[in-house]
Amino acid sequence: MEERRIAAFGGTFDPVHNGHIAVVRAIVGNFHLDQLLIIPANRPPHKTSSAIADAYHRFTMAVLASL
């Protein structure tokens, strides 16, 4: 079986910003990955504000930023 190189990058992504994009570009540019998973966190315990966008919208923002 062939080995695959997969990385995961998680965050709240509320909203996706240039810092997130810079990290993704650095990961892609420095590692020979077969796949990079971008995973929006549910509701992290260190962010207690009710102003966090719902998971669907944060997921959609991450998808749109990856295009």
N, C-alpha and C positions, 0 to 999 in steps of 0.2 A: 504494500500500500504506500502510495506517495505521501510524503509529509506536506502539510499545508501550513502556511504561516498566517495566523489570524490574530488581529489585535482588537481590543474593545476600548472605546472612548466614551465615558459616561459623563453626564452633567445635567443640570436643570434645564439649560438652554432656554432661559426665559428673560430675554430673547436670545437667539443665536447672535453672537457679535463677532467682531474682527478677531478677538482673542481666541475664540473657539476655532475659527477658520485657520488662523496661524498655526495652532497646535496640530490640526488635521494635516495641513500642508507639510509641517515638519515631520510628522509621523510617516506620511506617504513618501516624503523625499529622502528619509534617512534609513528606512527599513524596507526590505524587499518582501512586501506583504502580498498575499493572495487575496486578502479581504480585510477591510476595516469596518467594524460594527460601530455605529454611532447610536448610543443608547440613552434616551432621555430618562432621567431619574423620576421616580414617582413623586413623592413630596418629601424632600430631605428633612431630617429632624432639625437641622441648623437654620432652616428657613421656615419660620412659623407664620409668616404673613399670609393672610387669605388672598392677597393680591397676586399670587402665582397663577399664571394661566393654566387652564386645564390641560391634561395630558395629551389629548388629541391635538390641540393647537400647537403645543410645544413639539410634538412629533412632526406635525406638518411643517413647522418652521425649519426643523432639522433636515427634513427631506428636501425642501426647497433650497436650502443653503448648500446642499450637496450636489445640486445640478450644475 
